[in-house]
Amino acid sequence: STKSCPWKGPMQYEDKTGKLMMLPSDIVLTKDPAFAKVVKVYAKDEEAFFTDFGAAFGKLLALGVPTGGAAAADVGFMGKLKGMLGM
């Protein structure tokens, strides 16, 4: 949020300056031990991130993803992400 326009959307975190925002899902990536390892790799090697992201996104475009409540209940965001990363 900013002082002139308070945030009224989904929960998010901000740094003290209000210029950097992170969602709860972003925070989880650093707290989950398996994801933290991957975050560290990508933090050190941006090209590896873009290569892996491109491959995963390409799969989504080529194969599609299930939509709707049943699909989300089956796997959830973290399960889908782990699957795409081969974890």
N, C-alpha and C positions, 0 to 999 in steps of 0.2 A: 504494500500500500504506500501511497504518498500522503503527505500531510494535507494536500489540497483535494485529494480524491481517494478516500479510504476504499480498500479492496473489499468487495462483497461476494467474491467467487469462492471456488474451492480452497481448502486450507493450503497455505503455502508459508514458507519461511523466507525471511529477508535478512541481509546483513545490516549492520548498524547504519550504513549510509542510505539504505533503501534502494540501492541501485542493482543489487544482486539478489535474484529470487531463486528459490529451490522448492520443488514440490516434495511431498512426503516420499514419493517413489524415488526421487533423486537421493534423498537421505538414506533410504534403505540400501541403495547400491554401495554405500560406503560402510554400512553396519553389518551386512550379511557377509560372513567370511568368504564364501565362494565368489560372490560378486566383487568383494573388495580386491581380490587378487586380479580380476579382470580390469577393474577400474585403474589399478596401479599400472598395469601393462599399457593400457590406452593413454594414461596420463604421460607416460614416458615416450610413447610412439604413436603420434597422431596418424601417421600413414597406415599403421596396423588397424586402427579404429576405422578409418575410411574404407579400407579393403574389406574388413569383416562386415561392416555395416552395409556396404554395397552388395555383398554376397547375400546377406540375410534379407535385405530389402528386395533384391531381385527375386528371391524365392517367394516372398509375399506377393509380388506382382504377377509372377508366373503361375503360382498355385492357388492364390487367394487365401483368405482366412475365414473361419466360421464367424458369424456375427450373431448378435442377440444374446439374451440372458443365459440361455442354456450353454452356449459356447463359452461364455465367461465363467460360468459355474464349473464347467468341466476342468479347465486348466488354470484359468486366472492369468493375469499379466506376467507374474514372475515365472510361472511354469512355461508360458510361451517363450519368454525371453531366454530362459535357460535352455529350452529345446533348440532355439535358433542358434545359440552359441555352442551347442554340443556339450552342455554341462549336465 
